[in-house]
Amino acid sequence: MKSRISPEHGKHKLLSLTAAGKRTFKRMNDGTESQIETLLAPLSAENRKRLAKGMREVQSLLQPKPASAEDVRLRPLKVGDLGWITHRQAVLYTQEYGWDWTYEGLVAQILGEFAANFDAKREDAWIAELNDQVVGSVFLMKTDDPQVAKLRLLYVDPAARGLGVGSRLVHACIERARELGYSKLTLWTNDILVSARKIYQAAGFTLQGENRHHSFGKDLVGQTWTLDLKK
């Protein structure tokens, strides 16, 4: 190791490696790389991906950076999504609104029917991901009326709120409904879901009616909203 006085500040010393130090560092670095290669050699390609993902998660926990809208991506459904959405949305609504396990049953029924009767010419779905984690979803589902589609099960995880995820999901659903030739998009929600209602209103949906009901262990006010896709 050698040092010299900084030209910018007389009390600061700049350190650098000598030729011998550089050779020593290279031997140490080569040895470390060799040890890592030995550790990774038995791992399959899939397990190497899992390891890299785990290391990224550790890094994000130790050195977190604020999430931004650019970090969120929308993708199609893949294996495991339906079960995850059923679980996560049910747990989230229990935590935030006190809904009981019957809501999980409703979500499971809706998604089960969606999977069993999926029609790619009339239906679609979007998953929002943030750092490879599912943080939201929405579904475009057919109805008995070929001109009318339903927007269902919009959900945004708390980790992604404030990033415009809900609006992006709703916009994707609306645009796809137009592409598929629907003239109207409808949805059913509850007035307690204030953030979702604001998103629907901003997207142009109008409230068509309300009904009081007792569901999921609570007294609720259901709402039907519609959007004219031909305007």
Salt bridges, closest charged atoms under 4 A:
ASP30 OD2 - LYS26 NZ 2.85
ASP81 OD2 - ARG75 NH1 2.81
GLU96 OE2 - ARG161 NH1 2.77
ASP124 OD2 - ARG176 NE 3.02
GLU129 OE1 - ARG73 NH2 2.67
GLU129 OE2 - ARG75 NE 2.84
ASP132 OD2 - ARG56 NH2 3.63
ASP157 OD1 - ARG88 NE 2.66
GLU175 OE2 - ARG178 NH1 3.02
GLU179 OE1 - ARG176 NH1 3.09
ASP219 OD1 - HIS214 ND1 2.72
